[in-house]
Amino acid sequence: MNIHFKRYSHLTLHDQICQYFMDRISSNMIKEGEKLPSVRQLSKELGVSLVTVQKAYQQLQEKGYVESFQGKGVFVKSLKQPKNIYNTDTNWQMLIPDYVPRAQSLSISQPLRNIRYNLATACIDESILPIDWIKKVTMQVIEQYSYLLGQYSSANGDSEFRTAVSNYLVSKNLHIPPEHILAVSGAQQGIELVAKTFIGPNDIVLMEAPTYPGSIDIFKARGAQIIPIPVEQDGIDTKVLLKICDQYHPKLLYINPTFQNPTGTTLSMKKRKELIDIAESYHFLILEDDPWSELYFQEPPPPPIKSFDQSGHVIYLKGFSKFLSPACRIGALVTEGRLLEKLIAAKSISDLGSPLLTQKIIAALLQSTELNTILQHLRNNLRKQANQCVQLLHQNSSLLMFRPSNGGNTIWVELPKNVHADILLEHAHTKQLSFLPGNACFPTHVPNQYIRLSFAALPADELEQAIKSLCDIIHTLSQKYDEIERYPSF
Ligand SMILES: Cc1ncc(COP(=O)(O)O)c(C=O)c1O
């Protein structure tokens, strides 16, 4: 167990311990029925007083995360009778120090095995992705480059891949030489490399709230102090951002400005330029994560923030999983100068370089003369699916609030006040249906009132069934809790 206490946090030590356990419990790293370390063990290990740990456990209990059994200890609350109480075989492992405070990405993907209707993962179903084209190009690449199967890539990436990315980015108003591009194993690794290179315990990281859950996992694991900034209809709230910058010394802003995961919002052109001014004034880095900008439904989105960057404050991250192939696990980091040198060093420490063959495949896909037609087709299919999802939500529930997005594949839905996302998820699982509870997208805990639906993660013909079923459950729960509130049992 390893808790980086935040020196400048407004949270007390017991709040921070409580937050740490809430993160781990809600991302299923500590499971229902598991026993927490004793008060004495934990206070010794963390170097805090017994009272601090007691207060933290009490808070956890009040928030409904744990229950305490006289003489036995404190256990993660279980809806069923805790199974593990008497099974102490591996409980000692809880005390082995580790550095992973939460893993929402895992908790999203793991329970999906028995799920028929997956509205949870922000991916695109194979019936919508251009799989035949990807397969054809892959076969050609394997034929052409089979000799590379016996070779490593260089740490910064294959030169053909970097040239293909450089040419591709021109369509986004980015004129980047191949030497400024670093191949990474998926955008997720890109975020991790930046965090690993520049962020350490207690560094201040600014993030949109809500934001992409996988990025929170990374910055929390670095021991960063995360300050959430609200997201408005036209992207991050720059007034709040300015106030925070006046008060703290942020080191990095992580932002997903185009068809943001989860809200689908897009940062306006004005705010993109404003962000550059703010980053220059307060000298922090911006990590611009851009996996979705190809997937627009009407007009193309504004160019990346990086295209306005004259002073090297922006590290641009291009993911290829959302419109090409997630299986290739390839993305690209774009930056220059000392930042790039340090990132290449970190990359070589991480994995010596991304897989050569899949870099070649992504390069071939990006260079293909069919790319534009394929992307247009993909956008059309996604737009249809997004419209269908919005229509179904309108038809089947007047209780929900949501704003249709102009691109991407997620829709952010506000539930009626009396329906909690976690309880809804439990009921949804019994119908083999899943979605992402909104609290996974906030670095700190918030009312459990939002859910993220990924409308392209399942084939079009199953979307109707999935949304109808979800709306039915919401109605049933809302009625049930409405009655409980109106006729409380004394
Ligand atoms: C905003 C954002 N960044 C990064 C990722 C991870 O992408 P990749 O598959 O390229 O690692 C995702 C995946 O959902 C995402 O939505």
PDBQT file of the ligand as one rigid body, heavy atoms in Angstrom, charges set to zero:
ROOT
HETATM    1  C1  LIG A 501      -9.455  10.084 -25.080  1.00  0.00    +0.000 C 
HETATM    2  C2  LIG A 501      -8.783   8.757 -25.226  1.00  0.00    +0.000 A 
HETATM    3  N1  LIG A 501      -7.442   8.706 -25.124  1.00  0.00    +0.000 NA
HETATM    4  C3  LIG A 501      -6.786   7.547 -25.245  1.00  0.00    +0.000 A 
HETATM    5  C4  LIG A 501      -7.465   6.359 -25.463  1.00  0.00    +0.000 A 
HETATM    6  C5  LIG A 501      -6.683   5.075 -25.601  1.00  0.00    +0.000 C 
HETATM    7  O1  LIG A 501      -6.527   4.788 -26.973  1.00  0.00    +0.000 OA
HETATM    8  P1  LIG A 501      -5.529   3.713 -27.553  1.00  0.00    +0.000 P 
HETATM    9  O2  LIG A 501      -6.345   2.523 -27.928  1.00  0.00    +0.000 OA
HETATM   10  O3  LIG A 501      -4.914   4.356 -28.772  1.00  0.00    +0.000 OA
HETATM   11  O4  LIG A 501      -4.516   3.394 -26.527  1.00  0.00    +0.000 OA
HETATM   12  C6  LIG A 501      -8.861   6.380 -25.556  1.00  0.00    +0.000 A 
HETATM   13  C7  LIG A 501      -9.610   5.130 -25.717  1.00  0.00    +0.000 C 
HETATM   14  O5  LIG A 501     -10.799   5.072 -25.517  1.00  0.00    +0.000 OA
HETATM   15  C8  LIG A 501      -9.535   7.614 -25.465  1.00  0.00    +0.000 A 
HETATM   16  O6  LIG A 501     -10.861   7.710 -25.582  1.00  0.00    +0.000 OA
ENDROOT
TORSDOF 0
